[in-house]
């Protein structure tokens, strides 16, 4: 299982590489995912006129055997989310940390992706 970082962007990210091992700041959480694909993904954030970055994001992947969304079906799926902060970062962090794990739990129980998103 690979570890996928669940990030909350700050003014200066605290990620470093040493001896080929990437470390993530303690405030970041990680989810377990199946390590089938190595796809490079990039992000950029702008805090605008705010003193602190209030936005959060989620980058991850999970193999879901029966995923069909808008007529597209694939054995592998990726989850990407960008969440806007509202008078702080609590709402965006909650969404980044909670939404996709809940949807994946529902996918194990529900028959459609729409049901999993609605009930997750």
N, C-alpha and C positions, 0 to 999 in steps of 0.2 A: 504494500500500500504506500502510495506517495502522500506527502503532506502538502496541502494547498493552503496558502496563506489567505486569511480573511483580514483585509487591511482597513485601517482607519488612517487617512492621510493627516499628517501634522505639518507644521511649518517646515520642519526638516525631518525627513524619514530617518529612522534609526535602524537601517538594514546594512549589514556588512558581510563581506565574503572573506573567509580565511581558509587557506588550504583546500579550496574548492567546495567548502561547506558554507551555505548561506544561513545566516542567523537573522531572526526577525525580532523586533522589539517586544518586550514582555506584554505590552498592551495589545498586540496583535494576537488573534486566535487562529488556530489551524484546524482544518477538517481532514478526515481520512478519505481518500478517493482511490479508485483503481488506477494504476499507472500504466495506461495503454497508449497514450498519445503524448508527445512532447511538442506542444504548439506554443510558439512565442507570442506573448501578449504584451501590449504596452498601454500605459495610461498617462494622462497628464491632468493636473488639477490647477485651478486658479482660485484663490480665496477671495478675489475681487476686492472690495473695499473693507472687508471684515478684518478684525485683528487676528483671528484664528480660522483655520480651515474647519468648516462645519460639515462638509460633504464626506461621505464614506463610499466604499465600493467593495464589491465581491467579485472574485475571479476564481472559478473552479470548474471542475468537470466531474462527471459521474456516468457510469455505464448504466443505461436504462434500456432493457430489452424491448419494451413495447411503447416507446415514445413516438407519438404521432401528433404533430401540431401544425395546423393549417395545411394539411395534406402532405407534409414532409415527414418521412420516417427514416430513422437512422438507429443503428445499434449503439452508437455513442452520442452523448449530448454534452453540451457545455452550458454552464450557468454563468452569466455575467450580469451584474447589476450596479447601477449608479444611484445613490440615494442622496437627496438634497437635505441639507440641514435646515432646521427651523428654529431660530433664536437659540442656537447652540448645536451641539453634535449628538445629543441623546437620541433623537428620533432616527437620524441616519444610521447611527451605530446599531441601534436595536434592529432596524430593518436588515442591515448588512449581516448581522450575526444570526438572525432568526428566520428570515423568509425562505431561503433555499433549503436549509435542513428540514423545515416543516413541509415544504413541497415534496421533497424526496421521501419523507415518511409517508405522506399521503399517496404518492405514486405506488408504493408497495401495497396499498390497500384499495385504491380507487381504480376504476376501469379506464378513465380518460385523463388526459393532461388537464383539460379545463376543470374537471372536478377536483383534481389535486391542487390546482392553483386557487380555486374558490374556497376550498375547505382547509387549505394549509395556512 
